[in-house]
Amino acid sequence: MAKIERYKNQGSKSMVILLSDCYPEPITGKYGNIFDEPAYIDAMNAASLFKKKKVSLILVKPTDLGSEKKAKP
């Protein structure tokens, strides 16, 4: 898991830019509920840490980048 550190620059804020397909892997297939998978639990714990430390998060999902062009008539 990534460690969050803040630099002591007056007025600066921490930010993470995440490039992801939004599917935590590896999926074991051993759990009936996908949210019980270790990869999902790790992802949710990391998200909780960002929220607790008040770190802004920008999520870029590259598979959605071309969808706007396709939707226009």
Stockholm file with secondary structure:
# STOCKHOLM 1.0

chainA/1-73         MAKIERYKNQGSKSMVILLSDCYPEPITGKYGNIFDEPAYIDAMNAASLFKKKKVSLILVKPTDLGSEKKAKP
#=GR chainA/1-73 SS CCCCCCCCCTTCCCEEEEECCSCCSCCCSCCSSGGGSHHHHHHHHHHHHHHHTTCEEEEECGGGTTHHHHHCC
#=GC SS_cons        CCCCCCCCCTTCCCEEEEECCSCCSCCCSCCSSGGGSHHHHHHHHHHHHHHHTTCEEEEECGGGTTHHHHHCC
//
